[in-house]
């Protein structure tokens, strides 16, 4: 297998979205392993080989995307990524799932011109799609020509989101209208999700990471699990299904609603993890038996007060940390290690093939 391959079929040469798209599998995984060994150098001897998906799953896996929409009189609607002030159209991106590509083709064919539809973004989350329009109001009749084609895309629900200030903040609380279909869908884990929920791109790798975390945390009757940044409840369901008492914290209102439905035996709190520490601490102290923690923060890593609370007040006997940023993971592991924790293993997962991104699950034990 050569180091460099030609671009995958359908790949736009000017697209900057997948930095490893010219690398074969071995070269891509080698670069990711070398990066982790460098950034996580103090624990390099505990990093295992990157867990990768089957070769046929390296394409067509991306089922959660946000694309910028632009209209020109000459070319009609185009959907893609911005590079400086230029939109690079990626209508047939081979990394996108079949339903994302089918939806984009339908939109290009049937959407009315921009003078009647100030569309800014297309967001797809599994079987739910959202048209984000920069306007206070819109006559939904303008989209009637689109709706009868949606069943053929594989979608289950399509939303109109009126958000005049859409930009860095993609969603607002108000302005939501279900145009077609169902308001909720079930993902590959049979978990309910909505139009804004976050879900890992490759469900089989996510299940593998959860299985590793479960083996380390050993949930069950008599074990309490604190789940920070719990998302829509995939991990909470693991802990409660094993018999544990569990508390989850998440900022997104939709995610909290879904977590309550997906893991009904768990207690879930809405807010940042820092904001919810006053409620977390008394719950934690009231638990009997072993107390463990699972954290899955955004790229910015753990909030500083949360790291301090884990290190000095909560002090779970075992901790599993799923990270999408090796840099912030290294920062947080250093704090926890200084507080008496030992990193016993780091398992990387290739959740985003063809890109430079790599996720890691760190396992920590508290010193006796």
Backbone torsions as a table, in degrees:
resi	resn	phi	psi	omega
1	UNK	NA	129.1	-175.9
2	UNK	-79.0	160.3	178.5
3	UNK	-66.6	-43.3	-177.5
4	UNK	-113.1	133.7	176.9
5	UNK	-112.2	164.6	171.0
6	UNK	-70.6	165.3	-179.9
7	UNK	-64.0	145.7	175.5
8	UNK	-59.9	148.5	178.8
9	UNK	-55.2	134.7	179.2
10	UNK	88.1	-4.9	-177.1
11	UNK	-77.2	130.5	178.1
12	UNK	-77.0	120.3	-174.7
13	UNK	-58.7	-31.3	-177.5
14	UNK	-86.8	-4.9	-179.3
15	UNK	-67.4	139.5	-179.5
16	UNK	-109.0	15.0	-172.1
17	UNK	-75.8	-33.2	-174.5
18	UNK	-122.3	101.4	-174.8
19	UNK	-70.3	-22.7	-177.2
20	UNK	-101.4	17.0	-172.9
21	UNK	-69.9	-16.9	176.9
22	UNK	-96.7	1.0	-179.8
23	UNK	-97.6	145.7	172.7
24	UNK	-77.1	175.8	-173.4
25	UNK	-59.6	-48.0	-176.0
26	UNK	-62.1	-42.9	-178.8
27	UNK	-67.1	-39.5	179.2
28	UNK	-64.1	-46.6	-179.2
29	UNK	-66.6	-34.2	178.5
30	UNK	-65.0	-41.0	177.9
31	UNK	-64.1	-41.0	-179.6
32	UNK	-66.9	-39.5	178.4
33	UNK	-64.9	-41.8	179.5
34	UNK	-64.9	-39.2	178.1
35	UNK	-62.1	-46.6	-179.5
36	UNK	-64.6	-40.5	179.3
37	UNK	-62.2	-33.1	179.2
38	UNK	-75.6	-49.1	-174.4
39	UNK	-75.0	-34.3	179.7
40	UNK	-104.4	38.8	-172.5
41	UNK	-54.7	-39.5	-179.7
42	UNK	-61.5	-19.9	-177.3
43	UNK	-120.9	20.3	-174.0
44	UNK	-59.3	-30.8	-178.8
45	UNK	-72.6	-8.9	-179.0
46	UNK	-110.1	7.7	178.9
47	UNK	-88.3	125.6	179.1
48	UNK	-88.2	167.9	175.9
49	UNK	-60.2	150.8	-178.7
50	UNK	-65.6	129.2	175.0
51	UNK	-81.5	119.3	-175.0
52	UNK	-114.0	155.0	175.6
53	UNK	-75.1	169.5	174.6
54	UNK	-59.4	147.3	-176.5
55	UNK	-52.5	-36.6	-178.4
56	UNK	-71.5	-11.3	-179.8
57	UNK	-95.3	4.8	178.3
58	UNK	-75.1	-16.9	177.0
59	UNK	-120.1	154.4	175.5
60	UNK	70.7	20.6	-174.7
61	UNK	-99.1	-16.5	-170.6
62	UNK	-82.2	105.6	-175.6
63	UNK	-111.8	5.5	176.3
64	UNK	-132.4	107.2	-174.4
65	UNK	-140.5	154.4	169.7
66	UNK	-126.1	121.7	-178.5
67	UNK	-118.9	137.8	173.6
68	UNK	-76.3	141.3	179.6
69	UNK	-111.3	135.1	176.9
70	UNK	-139.0	145.2	179.0
71	UNK	-116.1	136.2	168.8
72	UNK	-131.8	146.6	-179.3
73	UNK	-63.0	-31.7	-177.7
74	UNK	-78.0	-40.5	-172.2
75	UNK	-112.0	-4.7	-178.2
76	UNK	73.1	-151.1	-178.4
77	UNK	-78.5	138.0	175.7
78	UNK	-132.1	143.0	-177.9
79	UNK	-128.2	133.5	180.0
80	UNK	176.2	-150.3	-177.3
81	UNK	-109.9	147.2	177.9
82	UNK	-90.1	137.1	172.0
83	UNK	-128.8	107.4	-167.8
84	UNK	56.5	-117.7	-179.5
85	UNK	-104.9	12.8	-176.7
86	UNK	-108.9	135.2	173.9
87	UNK	-91.8	127.1	176.6
88	UNK	-101.2	110.6	-177.0
89	UNK	-72.4	133.8	178.9
90	UNK	-132.2	56.3	-175.6
91	UNK	-63.5	-30.1	-178.0
92	UNK	-119.3	38.0	-179.4
93	UNK	-55.9	123.9	-176.8
94	UNK	-71.5	-13.2	177.6
95	UNK	-81.1	-26.8	-179.6
96	UNK	-70.9	151.3	178.1
97	UNK	-69.1	164.3	-179.0
98	UNK	-60.5	-37.1	-177.8
99	UNK	-73.4	-30.2	174.5
100	UNK	-64.4	-45.8	-179.4
101	UNK	-65.1	-40.1	179.3
102	UNK	-64.7	-39.8	179.2
103	UNK	-65.2	-44.0	179.9
104	UNK	-61.6	-43.3	177.9
105	UNK	-60.3	-40.4	179.5
106	UNK	-65.8	-41.9	180.0
107	UNK	-64.1	-42.9	178.5
108	UNK	-59.9	-37.7	-176.3
109	UNK	-77.3	-36.0	-166.2
110	UNK	-118.3	-11.6	-179.4
111	UNK	-68.9	143.5	175.9
112	UNK	-73.2	164.3	-179.6
113	UNK	-60.6	165.4	-173.8
114	UNK	-67.2	-22.6	-180.0
115	UNK	-66.1	-20.9	175.5
116	UNK	-108.6	-3.9	-177.0
117	UNK	-149.7	91.6	179.6
118	UNK	-77.4	64.1	-177.9
119	UNK	-73.1	131.6	-179.0
120	UNK	-108.9	-40.8	-175.5
121	UNK	-144.2	153.9	168.0
122	UNK	-116.1	126.3	176.9
123	UNK	-120.8	129.2	177.4
124	UNK	-121.3	130.0	175.6
125	UNK	-129.3	98.2	-178.1
126	UNK	60.5	-123.2	-177.4
127	UNK	-91.9	11.5	179.5
128	UNK	-116.7	132.1	179.2
129	UNK	-122.9	150.4	-179.6
130	UNK	-134.5	129.6	171.7
131	UNK	-96.2	115.0	-176.9
132	UNK	-98.3	113.6	-172.2
133	UNK	-112.4	131.1	-179.5
134	UNK	-87.3	77.8	-179.3
135	UNK	-159.8	155.5	176.0
136	UNK	-80.2	-28.5	-179.4
137	UNK	-149.5	157.6	179.6
138	UNK	-157.0	137.3	174.9
139	UNK	-77.5	110.9	-176.4
140	UNK	-62.6	-14.6	177.5
141	UNK	-62.9	-22.5	178.5
142	UNK	-63.3	-17.5	-176.6
143	UNK	-106.3	7.3	-176.6
144	UNK	-60.7	-35.8	-179.8
145	UNK	-65.8	-19.3	-179.4
146	UNK	-83.5	-37.1	-164.9
147	UNK	-62.8	-38.5	-176.4
148	UNK	-72.2	-10.5	176.5
149	UNK	-92.7	-11.1	-175.1
150	UNK	-64.8	-37.3	179.7
151	UNK	-57.2	-29.7	-178.6
152	UNK	-77.4	-5.6	-179.7
153	UNK	-87.8	-18.3	-173.4
154	UNK	95.4	-2.2	175.9
155	UNK	-73.4	162.1	175.5
156	UNK	-120.4	-15.8	178.9
157	UNK	-154.6	143.8	177.9
158	UNK	-135.0	129.4	-174.8
159	UNK	-113.9	150.6	166.8
160	UNK	-108.9	126.8	179.3
161	UNK	-121.9	109.2	178.2
162	UNK	-85.4	112.6	-174.8
163	UNK	-144.5	89.2	-174.9
164	UNK	-58.7	-27.4	-177.0
165	UNK	-101.7	18.0	-177.6
166	UNK	-56.3	135.4	-179.9
167	UNK	-177.0	-116.0	176.3
168	UNK	-59.9	-35.0	172.8
169	UNK	-97.1	110.4	-170.5
170	UNK	-76.5	-35.7	-173.3
171	UNK	-121.0	149.7	171.9
172	UNK	-119.9	168.0	-178.5
173	UNK	-70.1	-39.4	-175.3
174	UNK	-100.7	173.5	174.0
175	UNK	89.6	19.8	-178.0
176	UNK	-97.9	134.8	176.1
177	UNK	-142.7	125.4	175.4
178	UNK	-78.1	112.4	-178.4
179	UNK	-79.0	-36.8	-171.6
180	UNK	-159.1	144.7	170.2
181	UNK	84.7	-152.6	-176.3
182	UNK	-100.2	151.7	-178.0
183	UNK	-83.0	-14.3	-179.9
184	UNK	-136.3	150.2	176.7
185	UNK	-133.3	169.6	174.6
186	UNK	-113.1	137.1	-178.0
187	UNK	-89.0	-168.4	-177.4
188	UNK	-65.2	-21.7	176.6
189	UNK	-88.6	2.6	-173.9
190	UNK	66.9	26.4	175.7
191	UNK	-93.2	140.1	175.2
192	UNK	-68.7	139.7	173.0
193	UNK	-142.9	159.0	178.9
194	UNK	-118.6	-162.5	-173.2
195	UNK	-75.2	-19.0	-176.3
196	UNK	-116.0	-2.1	-174.3
197	UNK	-66.1	148.4	175.6
198	UNK	-90.8	135.8	176.0
199	UNK	-141.0	143.1	178.1
200	UNK	-66.0	148.4	-171.3
201	UNK	-70.0	-38.3	-176.7
202	UNK	-114.0	98.9	-174.0
203	UNK	-59.5	-31.6	-178.7
204	UNK	-67.8	-35.1	177.0
205	UNK	-74.2	-35.4	176.6
206	UNK	-62.2	-42.2	177.0
207	UNK	-62.2	-38.7	178.9
208	UNK	-64.7	-41.4	178.5
209	UNK	-65.6	-41.1	177.7
210	UNK	-64.8	-36.5	178.5
211	UNK	-64.8	-39.5	177.2
212	UNK	-65.3	-42.6	178.0
213	UNK	-63.9	-40.7	179.9
214	UNK	-64.3	-41.6	179.1
215	UNK	-63.1	-33.1	179.6
216	UNK	-78.5	-45.4	-175.9
217	UNK	-75.4	-27.7	179.3
218	UNK	54.6	58.4	178.6
219	UNK	-67.3	156.0	179.5
220	UNK	166.5	-176.4	178.8
221	UNK	-60.7	129.8	-177.9
222	UNK	90.3	1.1	177.3
223	UNK	-118.1	126.4	178.0
224	UNK	-103.5	138.6	-176.7
225	UNK	-121.3	124.6	170.1
226	UNK	-95.1	122.0	-175.0
227	UNK	-117.2	101.7	-177.5
228	UNK	-95.5	138.2	-173.5
229	UNK	61.4	56.3	-167.1
230	UNK	-80.0	-7.3	177.8
231	UNK	60.7	-143.2	-175.7
232	UNK	-87.8	9.7	169.7
233	UNK	103.3	11.3	-180.0
234	UNK	-60.7	-45.1	-179.6
235	UNK	-74.2	-39.1	177.8
236	UNK	-56.8	-39.0	179.3
237	UNK	-63.3	-35.3	177.8
238	UNK	-61.3	-45.3	-173.8
239	UNK	-71.3	-45.2	-177.6
240	UNK	-70.4	-32.7	177.7
241	UNK	-64.0	-28.0	178.9
242	UNK	-83.7	-6.9	178.4
243	UNK	105.4	2.1	-179.3
244	UNK	-78.2	153.7	163.8
245	UNK	-82.5	134.1	-174.0
246	UNK	-138.0	144.4	174.3
247	UNK	-125.7	126.5	178.2
248	UNK	-114.5	147.9	176.3
249	UNK	-129.0	133.3	-178.6
250	UNK	-152.8	147.2	-177.9
251	UNK	-83.7	-39.5	-174.6
252	UNK	-68.6	129.0	177.8
253	UNK	-63.6	-41.7	179.0
254	UNK	-64.8	-40.8	-179.6
255	UNK	-63.5	-39.2	178.4
256	UNK	-63.3	-43.0	177.7
257	UNK	-60.4	-43.2	-179.1
258	UNK	-70.7	-39.5	178.9
259	UNK	-61.3	-38.6	178.5
260	UNK	-64.5	-33.2	178.6
261	UNK	-80.2	-37.6	-176.2
262	UNK	-79.5	-27.5	179.0
263	UNK	-134.0	69.9	-172.0
264	UNK	-64.0	-18.4	179.4
265	UNK	-81.0	-10.7	-178.1
266	UNK	-91.3	156.2	170.9
267	UNK	-95.3	131.1	-179.4
268	UNK	-125.2	139.3	-179.8
269	UNK	-122.0	138.9	178.9
270	UNK	-97.2	137.1	176.8
271	UNK	141.9	176.0	172.5
272	UNK	-70.6	157.0	-178.8
273	UNK	-64.3	-33.7	176.5
274	UNK	-64.5	-45.5	-179.8
275	UNK	-61.4	-32.3	-175.1
276	UNK	-92.8	1.7	178.1
277	UNK	-57.5	-37.4	177.8
278	UNK	-61.0	-26.7	175.9
279	UNK	-88.9	-32.3	-178.4
280	UNK	-66.9	-43.5	-172.6
281	UNK	-61.6	-47.9	178.3
282	UNK	-66.5	-34.7	175.2
283	UNK	-60.2	-45.8	-178.0
284	UNK	-61.2	-45.5	-177.4
285	UNK	-67.1	-25.8	-178.1
286	UNK	-80.6	-10.8	-177.0
287	UNK	-77.8	144.1	179.2
288	UNK	-109.8	139.7	-179.6
289	UNK	97.1	-162.3	-178.4
290	UNK	-70.8	144.4	177.1
291	UNK	-126.0	124.4	-177.4
292	UNK	-128.0	168.1	-177.0
293	UNK	-139.9	146.7	174.5
294	UNK	-128.1	130.0	-179.4
295	UNK	-129.9	140.6	-179.6
296	UNK	-141.0	69.9	-173.5
297	UNK	-77.4	169.5	173.2
298	UNK	-71.0	-174.4	-175.4
299	UNK	-59.7	-26.7	-179.8
300	UNK	-71.9	-7.9	177.8
301	UNK	79.9	-168.5	-180.0
302	UNK	-67.7	140.9	171.3
303	UNK	-64.3	142.1	-174.8
304	UNK	-54.5	-43.6	178.0
305	UNK	-64.3	-29.2	178.8
306	UNK	-70.8	-43.7	176.6
307	UNK	-58.9	-44.4	-179.9
308	UNK	-63.4	-40.9	179.6
309	UNK	-65.0	-42.5	177.7
310	UNK	-61.8	-38.9	-174.5
311	UNK	-76.8	-32.8	-169.8
312	UNK	-117.6	-31.8	-175.4
313	UNK	-108.6	-50.4	-177.7
314	UNK	-73.5	-51.7	177.7
315	UNK	44.4	61.7	176.8
316	UNK	-59.6	149.5	-178.9
317	UNK	-70.1	-30.6	175.7
318	UNK	-138.9	147.3	-177.6
319	UNK	-138.6	135.1	172.5
320	UNK	-118.9	131.9	-171.9
321	UNK	-128.9	107.0	176.1
322	UNK	-93.0	121.7	-171.6
323	UNK	-125.6	141.4	173.1
324	UNK	-104.9	8.6	177.9
325	UNK	-140.7	109.9	-179.4
326	UNK	-64.2	-30.3	-179.7
327	UNK	-64.6	-50.1	179.4
328	UNK	-72.7	-28.2	174.8
329	UNK	-62.8	-44.4	179.3
330	UNK	-60.4	-42.2	178.0
331	UNK	-59.2	-48.0	-176.0
332	UNK	-71.3	-37.1	178.3
333	UNK	-64.1	-35.9	179.3
334	UNK	-62.0	-41.8	179.1
335	UNK	-64.7	-46.3	-177.7
336	UNK	-66.8	-37.8	179.4
337	UNK	-66.0	-38.9	177.9
338	UNK	-64.6	-23.6	-179.6
339	UNK	-90.9	6.7	174.2
340	UNK	106.0	14.6	177.0
341	UNK	-98.5	152.5	175.7
342	UNK	-119.6	130.7	175.0
343	UNK	-79.6	115.0	-175.9
344	UNK	-97.0	-14.0	178.9
345	UNK	-177.1	150.6	176.3
346	UNK	-134.5	115.8	-179.8
347	UNK	-107.9	115.8	177.3
348	UNK	-87.1	150.0	-180.0
349	UNK	-132.2	134.0	-179.3
350	UNK	-87.2	68.4	-177.6
351	UNK	-66.8	-21.1	-175.8
352	UNK	-130.9	74.8	179.1
353	UNK	-56.5	150.7	-178.6
354	UNK	75.6	-9.4	175.6
355	UNK	-104.5	174.8	177.6
356	UNK	-87.7	-3.5	-176.5
357	UNK	-75.4	145.4	175.6
358	UNK	-147.6	135.8	179.5
359	UNK	-102.4	151.8	-178.0
360	UNK	-135.6	143.4	174.9
361	UNK	-111.7	114.9	178.0
362	UNK	-98.9	135.7	178.1
363	UNK	-110.8	129.1	-177.5
364	UNK	-128.3	143.1	173.1
365	UNK	-118.6	141.4	175.8
366	UNK	-79.5	137.5	177.4
367	UNK	-64.4	148.0	-178.9
368	UNK	-60.9	NA	NA
